[in-house]
């Protein structure tokens, strides 16, 4: 994975993640990628990158991280 953080022309921080074919294969095997943003000077956050064929598979991929206080946002286009 390639990771970067830079400042855009509008002054906002741009954070980028480039995933390789190997990364995609691991994601498809149900192995989420945890990115520690403190390593990029962006503490105190971490980012979890995960994959699923559909929303049910996405839920399965992250269920160990979701608890009663977890805020979940679902794209309104998927709520039809």
HELIX and SHEET records of a PDB file:
HELIX    1   1 UNK A   21  UNK A   28  1                                   8    
HELIX    2   2 UNK A   37  UNK A   40  5                                   4    
HELIX    3   3 UNK A   55  UNK A   62  1                                   8    
HELIX    4   4 UNK A   63  UNK A   65  5                                   3    
HELIX    5   5 UNK A   76  UNK A   78  5                                   3    
SHEET    1   A 2 UNK A   2  UNK A   7  0                                        
SHEET    2   A 2 UNK A  13  UNK A  18 -1                                        
SHEET    1   B 2 UNK A  33  UNK A  36  0                                        
SHEET    2   B 2 UNK A  46  UNK A  49 -1                                        
END                                                                             
